[in-house]
Amino acid sequence: MTIAEALRKATMSLKKYGIPTARLDAEVLLAFVLACRREDLYAHPERVVDHSKLDEFRSLLEKRINRVPVAYLRSLKEFMAMEFLVTPAVLIPRPETEVLVEAVLSEFACRCRRALIADIGTGSGAIAVALAYRLTDIEIVATDISPSAISIAKLNAKRHHVQDRIRFEVGDLLEPLSRLGLEGRLDAIVSNPPYIASSEMGSLPPELSFEPKIALDAGEDGLSPFRRMLAGAAEFLKDSGLVALEVSSLRASEVARLAENLGYNVSIRQDYAGRDRVVMARR
């Protein structure tokens, strides 16, 4: 079977089972199996795919039909033009989170002194690694309640050669900061915490059932992690320190109100679709 034939049949099969990104997924998975770029598939559509590679491709397609996310099938996800290792132990990085990273970059790009930042709930380490890669004058403490997530984050830090400027700690939200004695020492706290209400979990796309529930479920009203972090953040921030939070567009105003009630100066940034996505709260 040629590349062109394999892509055509795979796309038809994925569409039959309701995969909305059927053609893209077929291209990404075949390029992964053949260890080439998607562009190469179109440069050589007549290339014959050998039987072992075709079997591997079909196996991945079957898993995709069962709604396993493509990122987990490849164990890779692009974020901020960087490739990150991902497994079901960590949330898959998403474009919305790039807005959070860009917001923090804009705050620290012109600073002339070294800064200390905490990334709370680091998951794959995407936020911490992307910030450390682009801001050479910062150090980061990255925390996560999951030891498995921390293991993946460490691999991603090494992958992008920033492991010397990121300290990884296992613990729940801000608890590791207290353990490390960071009271009054942080320039910023950054986080993409869980922000889906428990009652909404059952209506999520089936792909999300493969991602860690602990990284998605934010309690009954979807605000529990935000209450805890905003209430405790001031203890660790320097004067004028920043809390930057990715939020659900449905609850951005509620998170902003929580921060304002605690005395923060607040602004909201929108994502690429024009939805409120990042709450910036300055002490």
Phi, psi and omega per residue, in radians:
M1 nan 2.365 3.132
T2 -1.438 2.928 3.076
I3 -1.001 -0.793 -3.118
A4 -1.060 -0.754 3.137
E5 -1.174 -0.732 -3.140
A6 -1.077 -0.736 3.135
L7 -1.164 -0.715 -3.129
R8 -1.099 -0.835 -3.111
K9 -1.176 -0.692 3.137
A10 -1.126 -0.743 3.141
T11 -1.084 -0.768 3.115
M12 -1.062 -0.741 -3.122
S13 -1.137 -0.790 3.139
L14 -1.138 -0.684 3.104
K15 -1.111 -0.694 -3.139
K16 -0.990 -0.598 -3.108
Y17 -1.724 0.285 2.973
G18 1.385 0.363 3.086
I19 -1.348 2.031 -3.007
P20 -1.207 -0.436 -3.119
T21 -1.924 0.805 -2.970
A22 -0.999 -0.909 -3.084
R23 -1.123 -0.798 3.138
L24 -1.060 -0.793 -3.117
D25 -1.100 -0.705 3.120
A26 -1.083 -0.752 3.141
E27 -1.133 -0.814 -3.109
V28 -1.080 -0.757 -3.089
L29 -1.250 -0.678 3.111
L30 -1.196 -0.702 3.078
A31 -1.077 -0.664 3.096
F32 -1.101 -0.811 -3.130
V33 -1.108 -0.680 -3.094
L34 -1.540 -0.011 3.139
A35 0.957 0.838 3.110
C36 -2.388 3.106 3.075
R37 -1.501 2.744 3.076
R38 -1.026 -0.627 3.139
E39 -1.060 -0.576 -3.121
D40 -1.166 -0.461 3.103
L41 -1.089 -0.634 -3.116
Y42 -1.507 -0.375 3.082
A43 -1.279 -0.486 -3.089
H44 -2.365 1.065 -3.088
P45 -1.157 -0.351 -3.111
E46 -1.479 -0.124 -3.126
R47 -1.057 2.349 3.126
V48 -1.478 2.291 3.121
V49 -1.553 2.160 -3.092
D50 -1.233 2.857 -2.961
H51 -1.081 -0.697 -3.103
S52 -1.152 -0.709 3.112
K53 -1.198 -0.632 3.121
L54 -1.153 -0.698 3.086
D55 -1.109 -0.725 3.106
E56 -1.091 -0.740 3.124
F57 -1.078 -0.784 -3.133
R58 -1.118 -0.660 3.106
S59 -1.092 -0.735 3.112
L60 -1.167 -0.674 3.111
L61 -1.091 -0.700 3.121
E62 -1.076 -0.725 3.111
K63 -1.171 -0.662 3.110
R64 -1.156 -0.666 3.081
I65 -1.042 -0.575 3.081
N66 -1.462 0.193 2.998
R67 1.334 0.282 2.977
V68 -1.129 2.236 -3.125
P69 -1.050 2.523 3.142
V70 -1.013 -0.657 -3.119
A71 -1.051 -0.682 3.114
Y72 -1.258 -0.556 3.114
L73 -1.179 -0.603 3.123
R74 -1.590 -0.316 -3.005
S75 1.096 0.424 -3.120
L76 -2.504 2.559 3.028
K77 -2.561 2.335 3.091
E78 -1.441 2.399 3.130
F79 -2.633 2.208 -3.104
M80 0.926 0.720 3.129
A81 1.063 0.481 3.105
M82 -2.272 2.580 3.103
E83 -1.688 2.302 -3.129
F84 -2.087 2.420 2.998
L85 -1.227 2.354 3.086
V86 -2.402 2.540 3.034
T87 -2.394 2.993 3.078
P88 -1.074 -0.064 3.066
A89 -1.366 -0.245 -3.075
V90 -2.311 2.660 3.030
L91 -1.152 2.486 3.097
I92 -1.336 2.179 3.118
P93 -1.046 2.485 -3.078
R94 -2.207 2.763 -3.126
P95 -0.985 -0.563 3.137
E96 -1.030 -0.597 -3.112
T97 -1.263 -0.376 3.048
E98 -1.081 -0.549 3.097
V99 -1.100 -0.708 3.089
L100 -1.088 -0.826 3.132
V101 -1.071 -0.784 -3.135
E102 -1.099 -0.639 3.111
A103 -1.116 -0.737 3.125
V104 -1.216 -0.704 3.098
L105 -1.009 -0.714 -3.128
S106 -1.148 -0.483 3.133
E107 -1.345 -0.513 -2.984
F108 -1.993 -0.106 -3.044
A109 -1.090 -0.558 -3.042
C110 -1.797 0.148 3.132
R111 -1.327 2.513 -3.087
C112 -1.828 0.038 3.112
R113 -2.133 2.741 -3.108
R114 -1.147 2.429 -3.104
A115 -2.088 2.658 3.085
L116 -2.059 2.150 -3.055
I117 -2.182 2.498 3.029
A118 -1.915 2.304 3.025
D119 -1.886 1.927 -3.013
I120 -1.701 2.179 -3.060
G121 1.316 0.938 -2.937
T122 -1.169 -0.458 3.131
G123 1.044 -2.107 3.133
S124 -1.246 -0.146 -3.078
G125 1.491 0.145 -3.031
A126 -0.995 -0.790 -3.120
I127 -1.160 -0.899 -3.091
A128 -1.057 -0.790 -3.097
V129 -1.177 -0.753 3.132
A130 -1.087 -0.698 3.116
L131 -1.182 -0.804 -3.116
A132 -1.139 -0.594 -3.138
Y133 -1.161 -0.615 -3.050
R134 -1.686 -0.384 -3.139
L135 -2.066 1.755 -3.028
T136 -1.346 -0.190 -3.126
D137 -1.796 0.471 3.083
I138 -2.150 2.679 2.948
E139 -2.086 2.597 -3.033
I140 -2.286 2.410 2.917
V141 -1.850 2.074 -3.097
A142 -1.961 2.185 -3.070
T143 -2.074 2.676 3.003
D144 -2.773 2.559 3.131
I145 -1.285 -0.316 -3.074
S146 -1.727 2.042 3.052
P147 -1.032 -0.595 3.127
S148 -1.146 -0.696 3.090
A149 -1.121 -0.744 3.127
I150 -1.052 -0.661 3.112
S151 -1.083 -0.738 3.103
I152 -1.166 -0.742 -3.140
A153 -1.060 -0.691 3.106
K154 -1.101 -0.699 3.099
L155 -1.101 -0.685 3.128
N156 -1.212 -0.616 3.070
A157 -1.100 -0.752 3.099
K158 -1.156 -0.676 -3.140
R159 -0.997 -0.614 -3.094
H160 -1.898 0.231 2.977
H161 1.064 0.676 3.093
V162 -2.135 0.256 -3.052
Q163 -1.102 -0.417 -3.118
D164 -1.302 -0.244 -3.105
R165 -2.006 0.164 3.083
I166 -2.195 2.192 3.049
R167 -1.802 2.175 -3.107
F168 -1.783 2.324 -3.113
E169 -2.377 2.376 3.058
V170 -1.510 2.298 3.099
G171 2.926 2.911 -3.074
D172 -1.536 2.047 3.109
L173 0.821 -2.018 -3.011
L174 -1.518 -0.069 -3.057
E175 -0.941 -0.750 3.132
P176 -1.092 -0.479 -3.141
L177 -1.152 -0.683 3.091
S178 -1.167 -0.739 3.139
R179 -1.057 -0.583 -3.131
L180 -1.517 -0.048 3.132
G181 1.197 0.757 -3.061
L182 -1.686 0.297 3.128
E183 -0.994 2.204 3.090
G184 1.250 0.265 -3.027
R185 -1.982 -0.188 -3.022
L186 -1.596 2.420 3.018
D187 -1.460 -0.473 -3.139
A188 -2.783 2.622 2.946
I189 -2.075 2.172 -3.080
V190 -2.093 2.453 -3.134
S191 -2.789 2.471 2.866
N192 -1.980 1.413 -3.040
P193 -1.412 3.006 2.981
P194 -0.992 2.413 3.105
Y195 -2.508 0.433 3.071
I196 -1.849 2.231 3.118
A197 -1.133 2.545 -3.111
S198 -0.957 -0.647 -3.111
S199 -1.204 -0.307 -3.131
E200 -1.616 -0.188 -3.038
M201 -1.055 -0.624 -3.091
G202 -1.251 -0.280 -3.103
S203 -1.781 0.166 -3.119
L204 -1.320 2.752 3.049
P205 -0.977 2.563 -3.058
P206 -1.039 -0.469 3.119
E207 -1.043 -0.547 -3.082
L208 -1.245 -0.263 3.104
S209 -1.197 -0.281 3.118
F210 -1.536 -0.207 -3.107
E211 -1.613 2.712 -3.043
P212 -1.108 2.160 -3.116
K213 -1.046 -0.592 -3.096
I214 -1.120 -0.382 3.124
A215 -1.596 -0.022 -3.081
L216 -2.057 -0.754 -2.974
D217 -1.417 2.033 -3.083
A218 -1.857 0.397 3.086
G219 1.569 -3.073 -2.972
E220 -0.977 -0.750 -3.085
D221 -1.905 0.107 3.109
G222 1.326 0.241 -3.040
L223 -2.137 -0.078 -3.016
S224 -0.937 -0.861 -3.132
P225 -1.110 -0.562 -3.120
F226 -1.221 -0.716 3.087
R227 -1.017 -0.827 -3.065
R228 -1.152 -0.764 -3.093
M229 -1.228 -0.782 -3.121
L230 -1.141 -0.636 3.131
A231 -1.182 -0.595 -3.070
G232 -1.698 -0.241 -2.998
A233 -1.118 -0.699 -3.041
A234 -0.992 -0.536 -3.135
E235 -1.067 -0.506 -3.035
F236 -1.811 -0.212 -3.077
L237 -1.528 2.550 2.931
K238 -1.226 2.957 3.008
D239 -1.004 2.378 -3.090
S240 1.176 0.272 3.073
G241 -1.130 2.731 -2.989
L242 -1.983 2.443 2.903
V243 -2.000 2.117 -3.140
A244 -2.060 2.092 -2.999
L245 -2.224 2.253 2.927
E246 -1.359 2.403 -3.049
V247 -2.344 2.832 2.948
S248 -1.211 2.388 3.115
S249 -1.081 -0.368 3.133
L250 -1.300 -0.360 -3.020
R251 -2.221 0.276 -3.119
A252 -1.031 -0.753 -3.113
S253 -1.161 -0.585 3.124
E254 -1.221 -0.713 3.087
V255 -1.136 -0.729 3.108
A256 -1.051 -0.701 -3.140
R257 -1.160 -0.693 3.082
L258 -1.005 -0.779 -3.120
A259 -1.181 -0.740 3.133
E260 -1.083 -0.698 3.141
N261 -1.147 -0.360 3.105
L262 -1.673 0.122 3.030
G263 1.627 0.171 3.112
Y264 -1.433 2.609 2.907
N265 -1.520 2.212 -2.899
V266 -2.125 2.463 2.937
S267 -2.394 2.779 -3.114
I268 -2.166 2.367 3.073
R269 -1.966 2.566 -3.097
Q270 -1.729 2.729 3.089
D271 -1.511 -3.032 -3.050
Y272 -1.186 -0.306 3.112
A273 -1.657 0.097 3.119
G274 1.427 0.277 3.129
R275 -1.717 2.500 3.074
D276 -1.032 2.197 -2.980
R277 -2.349 -0.543 -3.067
V278 -2.244 2.216 3.039
V279 -1.747 2.149 3.098
M280 -1.859 2.003 -3.078
A281 -2.110 2.034 -3.110
R282 -1.832 2.364 -3.100
R283 -1.157 nan nan
